[in-house]
């Protein structure tokens, strides 16, 4: 029987795929058979693109389901956060920050299975393709299937293992949930299959080619291997099949493979007040797919909007405080001078009575001084500097070059290019002389601030009646300055500047889009000779006042439990937030799915668990030896933190390691899964706190911890429920209840 696939299904999948791969070039005919689809290069590649559609990217809001954050949306009883905190979900209405991904992931796995089945035996010649390309496609499909099973396992635990396309007469009564160890074996097998494909420029390599952003590559395979085996050996998932020794070997091998293939921790320091430190700079810098600058990112994620969705109410355009950092997270940031935790624990269950570590150098009356640099890059606290620019500086200073157009359109002007000087000579030959510039190539996006026209010129005469016309090609039209622009006689290069801001808007049209241009009316008469160069539009936005965050009661960003735009905990999220971001300049960063720092930490955890000694060096391959302590200290040294001291016991090191992982990977989606795989959710999730700060008349502050109690710590929350509709179907087919514990 011929198998058919709706072409619409592929086109929907290509909504993401065209951003990272070629579009499927098939005529729409309603139905296209897979037999026909897999006879052409575009058909095969288009179907592979459709396999990418279920990747689950990290989400800031997952932090609100952990002890990293308390959501300001809890104010609304029907919000996701409010329902989560009171344990109001069941198998029928359950939703996480990624929805209920069971169905979408299995649909993507089905596509991967079909692709791998169909591509078997297809030759490059048949597709008018190259063997390296075909090899890469096979590897990508294996990598995607491995990623999908990893994402399923993390959320649901034991899941059905499907690696072949279902036949039309498939017997569902024999389907079973495979144990986690079997799922992990399949993940590792798929990773091995991907890595078995040869490395080549056009094939499955360690990076991606230009225009192939988000494509799977060999580095992603290493990240999947590392995370999968770490989870398999962790208490929640371990069944004895995979040991910590296995985890140490695989995570170490993955790390060494990345290191010898030019993956490195980010070490670029900020310049020109772009960020407070290198850690902050990394998270506001978009990844570059060719890795010329960013060699830490293994697989990118989505850009985030912090200033608007997790920002401060004093920021124009902000809508909600969103993921408000907890006091527990703040307590995890060590003192930089001593490398010690300021708080060693709590004397009460609710975390309202901290045990201060006096040896650390922590001052409870000045609690935010001298902390780990990552603290300042992650959290806005009371008194935190918001504007990093100098007083009176610019939040935006962008330059858009233009040139004189010699391609026609001039009137009564003889124009020639003076190549040696990079200039143009304009000689007027009659009345109303004018000439256009080349068009803008990008949107100047200048809804606020000033717009300046700048260039350098020489002139043989005083011209007092020049004019500039701001033109749009379609529809024709625009707006012009009055005929009173002055260019004084100048025999040397002279700077010219004209404020275009008053002409930015009128009732029917806005200038500054791609294709828009300027027309230069060079006086009104013949006989003028003007040389002109370095033409540009300069958009300048003054920086916001350098006022600090005021999260104290009554401050402009003051704590509140009745306003979702205000923090509930006394803190706001800073990680990913570019201080220049705002309504008119969204420049916030992106969450990475995988990065090298996680690979160091994965190995560190597996190594100390396997050896019992954090200082035992292990040969991780490629001529590299490393201990658990070495791996953690590599992360700490990068940000200027002291080494974790030698001589710690396994238990002492575990406490320091878990804290390091929490700090380094904050708001990257790991904490949710870490507290589950370690089986500490009951300790971490039940109580979280914030800091209520009041300001005294003398300018000093009082600090009072406030608490929030949740019901989301219960044992059933270790795993997502399988959708009830799927449970009902499989009970009909198999007679077995597939539901995860506690969700019936």
QUIURHU-V942150 format. One record per residue. SS is DSSP state (helix for helix, strand for strand, loop for the rest). Layout:
SS ; SS
This chain:
loop ; loop ; loop ; strand ; strand ; strand ; helix ; helix ; helix ; helix ; helix ; helix ; helix ; helix ; helix ; helix ; helix ; loop ; loop ; loop ; loop ; loop ; loop ; loop ; loop ; loop ; loop ; loop ; loop ; loop ; strand ; strand ; strand ; helix ; helix ; helix ; helix ; loop ; loop ; loop ; helix ; helix ; helix ; helix ; helix ; helix ; helix ; helix ; helix ; helix ; loop ; loop ; loop ; loop ; loop ; loop ; loop ; loop ; loop ; helix ; helix ; helix ; helix ; helix ; helix ; loop ; loop ; loop ; strand ; strand ; strand ; helix ; helix ; helix ; helix ; loop ; loop ; loop ; loop ; helix ; helix ; helix ; helix ; helix ; helix ; loop ; loop ; loop ; loop ; loop ; loop ; loop ; loop ; loop ; loop ; strand ; loop ; loop ; strand ; loop ; loop ; helix ; helix ; helix ; helix ; helix ; helix ; helix ; helix ; helix ; helix ; helix ; helix ; helix ; helix ; helix ; helix ; helix ; helix ; loop ; loop ; loop ; loop ; loop ; loop ; loop ; loop ; loop ; loop ; loop ; helix ; helix ; helix ; helix ; helix ; helix ; helix ; helix ; helix ; helix ; helix ; helix ; helix ; helix ; helix ; helix ; helix ; helix ; helix ; helix ; helix ; helix ; helix ; helix ; helix ; helix ; loop ; loop ; strand ; strand ; loop ; loop ; loop ; loop ; loop ; loop ; loop ; loop ; loop ; loop ; loop ; helix ; helix ; helix ; loop ; loop ; strand ; strand ; loop ; helix ; helix ; helix ; helix ; helix ; helix ; helix ; helix ; helix ; helix ; helix ; helix ; helix ; helix ; helix ; helix ; helix ; loop ; loop ; loop ; loop ; loop ; loop ; loop ; loop ; loop ; loop ; loop ; loop ; loop ; loop ; loop ; loop ; loop ; loop ; loop ; loop ; loop ; helix ; helix ; helix ; helix ; helix ; helix ; helix ; helix ; helix ; helix ; helix ; helix ; helix ; helix ; helix ; helix ; loop ; loop ; loop ; loop ; loop ; loop ; loop ; loop ; loop ; loop ; helix ; helix ; helix ; helix ; helix ; helix ; helix ; helix ; helix ; helix ; helix ; helix ; helix ; helix ; helix ; helix ; loop ; loop ; loop ; loop ; loop ; loop ; loop ; loop ; loop ; loop ; loop ; loop ; loop ; loop ; loop ; loop ; loop ; loop ; helix ; helix ; helix ; helix ; helix ; helix ; helix ; loop ; loop ; loop ; loop ; loop ; loop ; loop ; loop ; loop ; loop ; loop ; loop ; strand ; strand ; strand ; loop ; loop ; loop ; strand ; loop ; loop ; helix ; helix ; helix ; helix ; loop ; loop ; loop ; loop ; loop ; loop ; loop ; loop ; loop ; loop ; loop ; loop ; loop ; strand ; strand ; strand ; loop ; helix ; helix ; helix ; helix ; helix ; loop ; loop ; loop ; strand ; loop ; loop ; loop ; loop ; loop ; loop ; loop ; strand ; strand ; strand ; strand ; loop ; loop ; loop ; loop ; loop ; loop ; loop ; strand ; strand ; strand ; loop ; helix ; helix ; helix ; loop ; loop ; loop ; loop ; loop ; loop ; loop ; loop ; loop ; loop ; strand ; loop ; helix ; helix ; helix ; helix ; helix ; helix ; strand ; strand ; loop ; loop ; loop ; loop ; loop ; loop ; loop ; loop ; loop ; loop ; loop ; loop ; loop ; strand ; strand ; strand ; strand ; strand ; strand ; strand ; strand ; loop ; loop ; strand ; loop ; loop ; loop ; loop ; loop ; loop ; strand ; loop ; strand ; strand ; strand ; strand ; strand ; strand ; helix ; helix ; helix ; loop ; strand ; strand ; strand ; strand ; strand ; strand ; loop ; loop ; loop ; loop ; loop ; strand ; strand ; strand ; strand ; loop ; loop ; loop ; loop ; loop ; loop ; loop ; loop ; loop ; loop ; loop ; loop ; strand ; strand ; strand ; strand ; strand ; strand ; strand ; strand ; strand ; strand ; loop ; loop ; loop ; strand ; strand ; strand ; strand ; strand ; strand ; strand ; strand ; strand ; strand ; loop ; loop ; loop ; loop ; strand ; strand ; strand ; strand ; loop ; loop ; loop ; loop ; strand ; strand ; strand ; loop ; loop ; strand ; strand ; strand ; strand ; strand ; strand ; strand ; strand ; strand ; strand ; loop ; helix ; helix ; helix ; loop ; strand ; loop ; loop ; loop ; loop ; strand ; loop ; loop ; loop ; loop ; loop ; loop ; strand ; strand ; strand ; strand ; strand ; loop ; loop ; loop ; loop ; loop ; loop ; loop ; strand ; strand ; strand ; strand ; strand ; strand ; strand ; strand ; strand ; strand ; strand ; strand ; strand ; strand ; loop ; loop ; loop ; loop ; loop ; loop ; loop ; loop ; loop ; loop ; loop ; loop ; loop ; loop ; loop ; loop ; loop ; loop ; loop ; loop ; loop ; loop ; loop ; loop ; loop ; loop ; loop ; loop ; loop ; strand ; strand ; loop ; loop ; loop ; loop ; loop ; loop ; loop ; loop ; strand ; loop ; loop ; strand ; loop ; loop ; loop ; loop ; strand ; loop ; loop ; loop ; strand ; strand ; helix ; helix ; helix ; helix ; helix ; helix ; helix ; helix ; helix ; helix ; helix ; helix ; helix ; helix ; helix ; helix ; loop ; loop ; loop ; loop ; loop ; loop ; strand ; strand ; strand ; strand ; loop ; loop ; strand ; strand ; strand ; loop ; helix ; helix ; helix ; helix ; helix ; helix ; helix ; helix ; helix ; helix ; helix ; loop ; loop ; loop ; loop ; loop ; loop ; loop ; loop ; loop ; loop ; loop ; helix ; helix ; helix ; helix ; helix ; helix ; helix ; helix ; helix ; helix ; helix ; helix ; helix ; helix ; helix ; loop ; loop ; loop ; loop ; loop ; loop ; helix ; helix ; helix ; helix ; helix ; helix ; helix ; loop ; loop ; loop ; helix ; helix ; helix ; helix ; helix ; loop ; strand ; strand ; strand ; strand ; strand ; strand ; strand ; strand ; strand ; loop ; loop ; loop ; loop ; loop ; strand ; strand ; strand ; strand ; strand ; strand ; strand ; strand ; strand ; loop ; loop ; loop ; loop ; loop ; helix ; helix ; helix ; helix ; loop ; loop ; loop ; loop ; loop ; helix ; helix ; helix ; helix ; helix ; helix ; helix ; helix ; helix ; helix ; helix ; loop ; loop ; loop ; loop ; loop ; loop ; loop ; loop ; loop ; loop
